[in-house]
Amino acid sequence: MKIARRMASIQPFHVMALLARARELEASGRSIVHMEIGEPDFVTPQPVIDAGIRALSEGKTHYTPATGLPLLRERIAEFYLDRYGVKVAPGRIIVTPGASSGLQLALAALVNPGDKVLMADPGYPCNRNFVYLLNAEPAGIPVDATSGYQPTIEQVEQCWSQDVAALLLASPSNPTGTLLQAETIRQLFEYSQAQGAGLIVDEIYHGLTYGIAAETALAVSDELFVINSFSKYFGMTGWRLGWMVVPQDYVPEIDKLAQNLFLAAPTMAQYAALAAFGDESIAILEARRDEFRERRDFLLPALRELGFDIPVTPDGAFYLYAGCSRFSDDSYAFSNQLLEEAGVAITPGVDFGSNEPGRHVRFAYTTSLENLREGVRRLGEYLKA
Ligand SMILES: Cc1ncc(COP(=O)(O)O)c(C=O)c1O
């Protein structure tokens, strides 16, 4: 049996090897501070869990339509109106098994084999692999602190070629936590439109912004793809539920693809998510958002004090992307050393692309303030020695 050629391009998450080693060390009795994990440490809010259990007891165990429960699509449309003051027709909202599926559907509907998809480097690792799966080429835009780790119109113009089928943005970004300005989104939208290419904006970390309200790209136009999820702000990673908002003309295309690829998002999760927008859940989620902010406000100056280079204060997500060249130019070896010798797990830059990955690491503040304090203490001791 052969392994398909495309498999050679698809990379695993390097941090998984590190996580496995961390678990091994823990099993042998070592204490590890986890700052590598990209999901909230909080469990799903209780009203959402209760709604999921209720759905199961009521026998809601069959498929929903491929585009999602009509009631949930309406609830998401109301959310856009309440939160952003943006009117979105429920018919343009497609419920998906996580943002992961939304990204794949949008790319599959836009990209031909051999096309290019532009994206920020550093960026979310799976995006490159989604593109490889379509026998297309991811093309990184090397971004740095000078533009808040987000692509500018000048950079996009410079990286553009005729075979670019889509531009993929994320705001706030993983791994940098930085936001795109509404004006930049507008410029990038207008430019991609003029080139006949699609614009996809991943807003999965919306809701987790600190002291600043992120604007949705849907305020710019209806003719772009927005990806979102119940994973991060709503704390529902394991329920595998997200959504996308697509241009009207693409609804039948996405519907057709969703029917074929996964039939529907998990039914129980969709019923549970209806409760995620209730006042009780939102109050819990907002309090958690404030806790994330408190963690960021502790960790950021503490890491700078230790000698990590974090030139931009991230406005969102739960990550700090830090230069580590004062300690090492091999962030993979450095992350392994920190794990083995200091008992602190972080993610090496290599997972996020090829733009100076050896000189960067990502810290996730998805653990308690107490654990973060202990992590900083351990790092301080180790780095001083
Ligand atoms: C930027 C970004 N997009 C998409 C995803 C996928 O999330 P999910 O499929 O759980 O919604 C993640 C997960 O970490 C992410 O960081």
The ligand as a Tripos MOL2 file, in Angstrom:
@<TRIPOS>MOLECULE
LIG
   16    16     1     0     0
SMALL
NO_CHARGES

@<TRIPOS>ATOM
      1 C1         -6.3970   30.2480   15.2680 C.3       1 LIG1
      2 C2         -7.1400   28.9740   15.4560 C.ar      1 LIG1
      3 N1         -8.0810   28.6280   14.5460 N.ar      1 LIG1
      4 C3         -8.7790   27.4830   14.6530 C.ar      1 LIG1
      5 C4         -8.5660   26.6120   15.7100 C.ar      1 LIG1
      6 C5         -9.3820   25.3360   15.7620 C.3       1 LIG1
      7 O1        -10.2900   25.3350   16.8240 O.3       1 LIG1
      8 P1        -11.5920   24.4400   16.9350 P.3       1 LIG1
      9 O2        -11.6030   23.4750   15.8120 O.co2     1 LIG1
     10 O3        -11.4830   23.7760   18.2790 O.co2     1 LIG1
     11 O4        -12.7530   25.3630   16.8980 O.co2     1 LIG1
     12 C6         -7.6130   26.9320   16.6980 C.ar      1 LIG1
     13 C7         -7.3420   26.0250   17.8160 C.2       1 LIG1
     14 O5         -6.4230   26.1730   18.5930 O.2       1 LIG1
     15 C8         -6.8830   28.1520   16.5610 C.ar      1 LIG1
     16 O6         -5.9480   28.5290   17.4540 O.3       1 LIG1
@<TRIPOS>BOND
     1     1     2 1
     2     2     3 ar
     3     2    15 ar
     4     3     4 ar
     5     4     5 ar
     6     5     6 1
     7     5    12 ar
     8     6     7 1
     9     7     8 1
    10     8     9 2
    11     8    10 1
    12     8    11 1
    13    12    13 1
    14    12    15 ar
    15    13    14 2
    16    15    16 1
@<TRIPOS>SUBSTRUCTURE
     1 LIG1         1 GROUP 0 **** ****
